[in-house]
């Protein structure tokens, strides 16, 4: 059965749509996320196991319902970012950060998305923004595994501060050859000289997009 476990671990999470595909047709994402209970979408999108494997694993509680993965959550963050759905985006950031503190940002698998440079660039920069968001909390003395209700603040603040950093693959993603402008949810496009509102992390890869609300407590 070891070969089955290896096969299961190496199955890649399906990549989300390209940014402009999402923007042109947000309906599938809206039906998936808006006004839906998180349990309905917080799971892997890897197709179910073939019938034979299903019979082998049917006694396992984990086999009865699709489990979530670090890549699946990361791709949801990507979709919600591109569509500029602020509340859902921040909810998913908090879920990734606090709901799965063992998911280190540096361990996000490489999408190896060499066929879509724009999508690959957006995913790469998002790993940086996750670090900015999570590390602000950590610097304030809120580790990722802090309890929802803190009864001993001194104990929590006394824990070692373990800061996040992007995965190595993200630093290898090159800037786009041509500048790309991503609109907000209302279709507004920023001027590239709008230093106050343009996200500097995205500008580094030649993408002009408005800063998003990435912080939460």
N, C-alpha and C positions, 0 to 999 in steps of 0.2 A: 504493500500500500504506500510505500515511501514515494514511488514514482507518481502516484496520484496527488500527494501533497505538494510535490515539486511543481506539477502541472498547474495546480490550483494557484500557487503563489505567483507564478510567472505570467498569469493571464492579465494583460493590461486593461486598465479602465478605459472605456471608449472615450475618445476625445469629444469635447463639446463643439458646437458649430463655430465657424469663423465669426469674428466680431460683426462684420457687416451683414452676414446671414442672420445673426440674432437680431440686429437692429431692424432689418427689413421685414422680419417675420417673428415678432416676439410672442405670438399667440401660444405656441407649444410651451414656452417657458412660463407664460402667465397661467396656463391651465395646470402646470405642474406645481407652481409655488404659491400663487396668490390665493388667499383664503383657504389654504389646505393645511391640515395638521402636519407638522414636521415629519412624523413617522411615515407619512405617505411618500416622501421624497428623499429622506435621509438614509439612503442605502446605495449599495453598488448598482451600477448599470451593466455589469458583466452578465451576459446571458446565463440562465440557469444551467446546471449540470445536465448532461445527457441522461436519459432514463436509467441506464445501467449505474452511473455514478449516484444518481438520486436514490436508487435502491440500496446501494452500499452505505450511503450516509444518512439514511432516513431515521436511524435511531439517535442521531445527534441533534440536540436542541438547536444548534447553530444552523443546521441544514433546513429547518422548517421555515425560516424567514430570511430574506436577503440581509446581509450584514453591511455596515457602512465601511468605507475605506478612506484612507487619507487622500487619495487621488480624487475620489468621488466628491468629497467635501470641497477640495481645492477647486475642482471644476465648477461646482455650484457657485463658489465665491467669484470665480471668473465670469460666469454668466450674469450674475446679479450686478457685478461691477460694470460690465459692458452696457447693460440695460439701465444702469443708474437707478436701481430700485433700492433706495437708501436704507429703509427699515429692514428689509429682507437681507440686504448685504451685511449690515452690522450684526444682525441676529446670527448669520452664518459664521461671521468672524468670531463672535463670542462662543458659539458652539464648538468651533475648531479649537479655540484657545482653552476654554474651561471644561468643555465636555469630554475632550480627549487630550489631556495634558501630556500623554505619552507620545503624541504625534509631534515630533520635532520638525520644524520647518526645514531644517537641513536634510531631512530624510524624505522629503517629497520626491517621488520618482521622476526621472527625466522623461517628459512627454516625447522627446526626440522628434519634435514636430517640424522636420526640415522641409516639408512640403507647403507649409503655411507660415512664412516668416512673421506676419503680423500677429497671428494667434500665439506663436511661440514667444514673441517679444512681450506681449501682454502678460502671458503666464509668468515669464521670467521676472518682470517688474513687480507683479503681485506678490512674489515671494519676499521682495524687499519691503513692500508695504505691510505685509503680515508681521515682519520683524519690527518695523517701526511701531506698529500698534501694540504688539504683545510686550515689547521691551519697555514701553512707557509704563505699563502696568507693573512689570517686574521691578523697574527702577523705583516705583512708588512703594515697593514692599508687598506687592500682590503677586505671589508666584502663581503659575498656571494651575496648580493643584490646590489653591486656596479654597476653603469651604465656602459655600454660598452665604452662610451666616457665620461671621467670625466672632467667636466668643473670647478668644485669647489673642488680642492684636499683637502683643509683644512677641508671642511665640511665632506667629506668622511672619512678622517683620524680621525676626531673627534668623529665619532660614537663609541659606546661601542663595545669592542672586545668580540664577543660571539664565544667561541671556541667549536669545535665539540668533541664528545667522542663516542667510540664504544657502540653498544647496549649491554645490560647485557648478552644476550644469547651468545655473542661471547666469553666472558671471561670464560664461562662454557665449551667450547669445549676443549677436552683433546688432548694432543700430540698423534700422531700415535704410535702404538706399534712398528712398523718397519719403518726405515728411507725410505723415498720416494724421488727420484730424478726426477724433472720435466725438460725436455729439453727446449732449446730456439727454435726459429722458424727454425733454421738450424739443429736441432737435437743434438746440443752440450749439454753435461751434465757437470756441474761443479764438481770439487773436493770439498768434504765437508770442507776441510781445507783452501779453498780460501776465506779468511776473507774479502778481498777487494771487491769481487763481489757477494758473497752469501748474500741473503736477510736475515737479522737477525730476522725480525718478523716471517718469515716462518720457520727459523731454530728452533725457540722456540717450534713449533708444529711438529718437526722432518721432515720437508720438506726442501729439498735442491733445491733452484731455484735462478736464477740470479736476481739481483736487476733490477727493471724496472724504466723507466723514468716516474715519477709520478708528476712532478712539471710543472706548466704552469703559465703564467702571462696574 
